[in-house]
Amino acid sequence: MLTVRPFEERDAAAWDAYVARQPGANFGLLTGWKRLTEGTYGCPARYWIASDESGVRGVLPLFLKRGPLGRTLFSPPGGLLADDEATAEALLEPARETVRRERLDYLELRDQLHRWPGLATSDEHATLVLTLSSSADEQWKRFDAKLKNQIRKGEKAGFTVRWGRDLHAGLHRVLLENLRDLGTPVRGARYFRTAAEALGEAAEILLLEQAGRPAGAMFLARVGDRQWDPWASSLRRYFALCPNQMLYWEAIQRGIARGARWFDMGRSQWDSGTFKFKRQWGAEPVSLYYQYVLGRARSVPTLAGQQHSFDLATRLWRRLPLVLAGPLGERARRLFPEAL
């Protein structure tokens, strides 16, 4: 008989084991992400677990967000994970009741590979997944001449490659400048240190330096035989030296050496610039579904609507000096716990 109940800390090992054996299950579904989000955003978790006599059959991790911009339930990346539709519906029932009882705007399931029936759905995004070869040499043979030349250019540019779980300061420095230029705030360095600690051995940071200064960085997360790069960026002033190409090639080789079979390069809007960058590596697009249980809201949020709402703020943010973008970014980003 299937039973759905709230998550308890004693369930953590069984929960994580279930996530690890599901094909393509996102790193955000690990209980380490629960500790990260509760501890750094103060959002209370509403996690449900479904099980029967055979063990765990599904998990639904959600967080409650209250604020001036709305009251919602949102999932970490990966959303609802279940063995079948009946289990998924059973997990959704207490979540639906929470939306009704607490008069929330909506429940949002984010970055899902599976489209569950009966839910309002947005398919504006895809993830790009690269199948990894058994060796770096075999992977290299798959690249076209242009990409190979760009990687070689990066390798000859004198970048220093560093790996570790304590390189959060360099990662933050790269993200701060690059995202400021795009008009996007970013959490402080402490957040990325906490993220690495929360994910434990599943997390690692790659840093490229030029003359001792950060030039590019990537945060890698692993579950089973799949790896992700939730945060990756290179500074524009080094673009002529191809740091992005070198960054991804280093990550690909790392994944192969550690036995990964797939490199999930992350969410992009269909046919965007980042989408095309990831495609050049041979990564294949896979639809991502954002699904909703509507409450007080009458329609699902759209990417175009969100971009329009923040258009002025984006233009202003691009003008900020880094000395202000850092502390202000920490405050601003705390308002959006649902965003990576």
BADREN-951292 format. One line per 2 residues: number of its first residue (from 1); their letters; for each residue x negated, y negated, z of C-alpha. Coordinates in steps of 0.5 Angstrom, whole numbers, plus 500, padded with zeros to 3 digits. Each point is the difference from the previous one (the first is absolute). Layout:
# BADREN-951292
NUM) A) X:Y:Z; ...
//
This chain:
# BADREN-951292
1) ML) 500:500:500; 497:493:498
3) TV) 499:495:506; 499:493:499
5) RP) 497:496:506; 496:494:502
7) FE) 492:501:499; 496:501:507
9) ER) 493:500:501; 500:507:501
11) DA) 502:501:492; 494:496:498
13) AA) 496:506:498; 505:504:496
15) WD) 503:493:497; 493:499:497
17) AY) 499:507:498; 506:500:496
19) VA) 498:494:497; 493:503:498
21) RQ) 503:506:496; 506:496:496
23) PG) 497:499:493; 499:492:499
25) AN) 502:498:507; 497:493:502
27) FG) 495:499:505; 505:495:503
29) LL) 504:505:502; 495:503:505
31) TG) 502:498:507; 493:496:501
33) WK) 504:495:495; 506:499:506
35) RL) 494:498:505; 498:495:495
37) TE) 506:497:499; 503:500:507
39) GT) 493:497:503; 499:495:495
41) YG) 507:498:498; 504:501:506
43) CP) 505:504:496; 504:505:503
45) AR) 499:507:497; 507:504:498
47) YW) 497:506:498; 504:507:499
49) IA) 498:507:499; 504:506:497
51) SD) 498:507:502; 503:507:500
53) ES) 498:506:503; 494:500:494
55) GV) 497:494:502; 501:493:498
57) RG) 504:499:493; 500:492:500
59) VL) 498:493:503; 502:493:499
61) PL) 496:495:503; 503:493:501
63) FL) 498:493:503; 505:495:503
65) KR) 499:493:497; 503:494:504
67) GP) 499:493:498; 502:494:496
69) LG) 499:503:493; 505:506:502
71) RT) 501:506:504; 498:506:497
73) LF) 498:507:501; 494:502:495
75) SP) 496:506:499; 492:500:499
77) PG) 498:502:493; 502:507:498
79) GL) 507:499:503; 505:506:502
81) LA) 496:507:499; 505:506:500
83) DD) 500:507:497; 507:499:497
85) EA) 506:495:499; 504:503:506
87) TA) 494:499:505; 499:493:497
89) EA) 507:498:501; 500:503:507
91) LL) 494:496:502; 503:494:496
93) EP) 507:500:505; 497:497:506
95) AR) 496:495:496; 507:498:497
97) ET) 503:500:507; 495:495:502
99) VR) 501:495:494; 507:500:502
101) RE) 500:500:507; 495:494:500
103) RL) 502:496:494; 494:501:497
105) DY) 499:497:493; 497:506:497
107) LE) 496:506:500; 494:501:495
109) LR) 497:506:498; 493:498:497
111) DQ) 495:503:495; 504:507:499
113) LH) 498:505:495; 507:503:501
115) RW) 506:497:498; 506:502:505
117) PG) 507:500:498; 505:495:502
119) LA) 496:494:502; 499:493:496
121) TS) 493:501:497; 495:495:497
123) DE) 495:503:495; 496:494:498
125) HA) 493:503:503; 496:506:498
127) TL) 494:503:503; 494:502:496
129) VL) 497:507:501; 493:503:498
131) TL) 499:507:499; 493:501:503
133) SS) 495:505:496; 496:505:504
135) SA) 494:496:499; 498:493:499
137) DE) 496:502:493; 507:503:498
139) QW) 504:494:502; 495:495:497
141) KR) 501:504:493; 507:498:500
143) FD) 499:492:500; 499:496:494
145) AK) 494:496:497; 502:494:503
147) LK) 502:502:507; 493:504:500
149) NQ) 496:493:498; 504:496:505
151) IR) 498:505:506; 493:500:498
153) KG) 500:493:500; 502:500:507
155) EK) 495:505:502; 495:496:497
157) AG) 502:494:503; 497:501:507
159) FT) 506:501:504; 498:504:507
161) VR) 505:505:501; 503:501:507
163) WG) 504:506:503; 503:500:507
165) RD) 506:499:505; 498:493:503
167) LH) 499:496:494; 506:496:501
169) AG) 497:493:501; 497:501:493
171) LH) 507:503:497; 504:494:503
173) RV) 495:495:497; 501:502:493
175) LL) 508:501:501; 500:493:503
177) EN) 497:496:495; 503:504:494
179) LR) 507:500:503; 500:493:501
181) DL) 498:499:493; 506:504:498
183) GT) 505:496:505; 500:506:505
185) PV) 499:500:508; 496:505:503
187) RG) 500:503:507; 493:499:504
189) AR) 494:505:500; 503:503:507
191) YF) 506:503:496; 495:504:495
193) RT) 496:502:506; 506:503:503
195) AA) 503:503:494; 493:504:499
197) EA) 501:502:508; 507:502:499
199) LG) 499:504:494; 494:503:503
201) EA) 496:505:495; 505:499:495
203) AE) 497:493:499; 494:497:497
205) IL) 497:493:498; 496:499:493
207) LL) 496:493:500; 496:497:494
209) EQ) 495:495:502; 496:495:496
211) AG) 494:497:503; 503:502:507
213) RP) 507:497:498; 506:504:499
215) AG) 502:500:493; 505:505:500
217) AM) 504:505:505; 505:506:500
219) FL) 504:503:506; 501:508:498
221) AR) 505:504:504; 500:508:499
223) VG) 506:505:501; 498:507:498
225) DR) 497:500:493; 502:493:498
227) QW) 497:493:501; 503:493:500
229) DP) 497:493:500; 505:496:503
231) WA) 496:494:500; 495:499:495
233) SS) 497:493:497; 493:497:497
235) LR) 499:492:500; 501:497:494
237) RY) 493:497:500; 497:507:499
239) FA) 505:502:494; 494:499:495
241) LC) 496:506:503; 506:504:500
243) PN) 501:502:508; 507:502:499
245) QM) 498:506:495; 494:502:505
247) LY) 505:500:506; 505:505:497
249) WE) 494:504:497; 497:501:507
251) AI) 507:501:503; 501:506:495
253) QR) 493:503:501; 502:500:507
255) GI) 506:503:499; 498:506:496
257) AR) 494:501:505; 505:501:505
259) GA) 504:504:497; 506:496:498
261) RW) 504:502:494; 504:493:498
263) FD) 498:493:501; 507:496:501
265) MG) 498:493:498; 506:497:503
267) RS) 506:496:499; 500:495:494
269) QW) 506:497:496; 501:503:493
271) DS) 495:497:495; 497:495:504
273) GT) 493:499:500; 498:504:506
275) FK) 504:506:496; 496:499:494
277) FK) 493:500:504; 502:507:504
279) RQ) 503:503:493; 493:499:497
281) WG) 497:505:505; 505:505:497
283) AE) 505:500:506; 507:501:498
285) PV) 506:496:502; 505:503:505
287) SL) 506:497:502; 501:497:507
289) YY) 507:499:503; 502:495:505
291) QY) 507:502:503; 505:497:504
293) VL) 506:501:505; 503:493:499
295) GR) 503:497:507; 501:493:500
297) AR) 497:499:493; 504:500:494
299) SV) 494:502:495; 493:503:500
301) PT) 494:495:501; 497:499:493
303) LA) 492:499:498; 502:494:496
305) GQ) 505:497:506; 494:501:505
307) QH) 495:496:495; 505:494:499
309) SF) 501:500:508; 493:499:501
311) DL) 498:496:494; 498:494:504
313) AT) 497:503:505; 495:504:495
315) RL) 498:493:497; 498:497:506
317) WR) 497:506:503; 495:500:494
319) RL) 498:493:502; 498:502:507
321) PL) 492:500:502; 498:507:503
323) VL) 499:497:507; 508:499:500
325) AG) 502:506:496; 497:505:505
327) PL) 504:498:507; 506:497:496
329) GE) 500:507:496; 500:504:506
331) RA) 506:496:503; 504:500:493
333) RR) 499:508:499; 502:502:506
335) LF) 507:498:498; 500:505:494
337) PE) 499:507:504; 503:503:494
339) AL) 494:498:495; 493:503:500
//
